[in-house]
Amino acid sequence: MQSPDAIPSPALIVDLDRLDRNISSMQAACDAAGVELWPHIKTHKSVAVLKKQLAAGAKGATCAKLGEAEAMLPSGVRRIFIAYSLADVSKARRLRELAGMLDELILAVTSEAHLEVLEKVLEAAGISVPVLMAVDTGLLREGVRTPVAAGELADRIRSSRRMKLAGLYTHEGHAYQARTPQQVELLVRAAEDSLEAARDEIGEDIPIWPGCSVTATEFLKRFPVKAVRPGAYVFGDLNLAEGPGGMTFDDVALHVLATVVDRPEPDLALIDAGSKVFSSDKYSGNITARAVDREDVNVTRLSEEHGFVTGRGVSNLRVGDRHLFIPAHVCPVVNLADRVHVVRGGEVVDVWPVDARGRSD
Ligand SMILES: Cc1ncc(COP(=O)(O)O)c(C=O)c1O
């Protein structure tokens, strides 16, 4: 067995016990509520992690991209929801092949303009699929904005020979702005109202699929949904550990291992992890990452190969020290790495490839 001290930095370190705990507690919450779990694989992009989620009881997987779905097939997954506006006719053959390898492939319809193109993709693929209609509940990304638009889009779906309306979905990612559990509750209530208004207008009791780690347990507690699609819960990050989404620092299962490479000023340390490791996502204005073992040691600026570490605790950092950092947002960090090092009981027990790394196709 290798010691973590021998892992060359920068590297991504996964705490296996915490990962297993995050997977089983989300699954237990879903099971207790009688709700299906379709975790979003965008966070881990890993066959090994999806296998664990499926073994724990996940009903299927959610992906953003066709390439991610293809990369997850070795996990044995049989049901996939591609929660994205698929609008590229050149992907028709790949889509048909993917559908042929699954028991259930669900696609998203996100607007009337999108429906028209998706119809062409499905014609070219020669397949018919169940679709979930996107309803915007406050993120202001994809999805119908009003109940009337939901009713009109539902009519268009009903008259399509390639699509069958199977439900409504939303990604309530604006929940990351919430600072208290009360704000999360209010936001979930508002999302419920939008989803119910859309369903009333459509005039069918179709299933509802929300999806976000911050709101998952609140939805499970209060509102009858068919499935939830959290992603980031599996590893956690600063957004989740500092926010009201139900995770703590002790739940965070993925850290960036980095080495202090220089101390050019008394209040500044440079580490060997820059934007090519952390991505540009920030927490609370300017924090890219926070050291786990020291108060007030934060990565606050990046160049490609350097992280600029500032804060009260920086005076204690020495060149050559190795530290673990919690990234602001874990998903893009994983997508920048070829592999993660899996640690349990102070030993490296495995190295997993990031199988869908870069599969944004
Ligand atoms: C459509 C969709 N569903 C689910 C998720 C999962 O959200 P989270 O990673 O916050 O749990 C995302 C995240 O971006 C998403 O875009």
The ligand as a Tripos MOL2 file, in Angstrom:
@<TRIPOS>MOLECULE
LIG
   16    16     1     0     0
SMALL
NO_CHARGES

@<TRIPOS>ATOM
      1 C1        -29.7620   19.8060  -14.9670 C.3       1 LIG1
      2 C2        -29.0190   19.5650  -13.6930 C.ar      1 LIG1
      3 N1        -29.4890   18.6450  -12.8400 N.ar      1 LIG1
      4 C3        -28.8570   18.3820  -11.6660 C.ar      1 LIG1
      5 C4        -27.6980   19.0530  -11.3080 C.ar      1 LIG1
      6 C5        -27.0230   18.7170  -10.0130 C.3       1 LIG1
      7 O1        -26.8520   19.8310   -9.1920 O.3       1 LIG1
      8 P1        -25.8550   19.8090   -7.9580 P.3       1 LIG1
      9 O2        -24.5270   19.4270   -8.4750 O.co2     1 LIG1
     10 O3        -25.9280   21.1520   -7.4100 O.co2     1 LIG1
     11 O4        -26.3860   18.7850   -7.0170 O.co2     1 LIG1
     12 C6        -27.1890   20.0260  -12.1800 C.ar      1 LIG1
     13 C7        -25.9810   20.7800  -11.8470 C.2       1 LIG1
     14 O5        -25.5110   21.6490  -12.5390 O.2       1 LIG1
     15 C8        -27.8580   20.2880  -13.4010 C.ar      1 LIG1
     16 O6        -27.4170   21.2250  -14.2750 O.3       1 LIG1
@<TRIPOS>BOND
     1     1     2 1
     2     2     3 ar
     3     2    15 ar
     4     3     4 ar
     5     4     5 ar
     6     5     6 1
     7     5    12 ar
     8     6     7 1
     9     7     8 1
    10     8     9 2
    11     8    10 1
    12     8    11 1
    13    12    13 1
    14    12    15 ar
    15    13    14 2
    16    15    16 1
@<TRIPOS>SUBSTRUCTURE
     1 LIG1         1 GROUP 0 **** ****
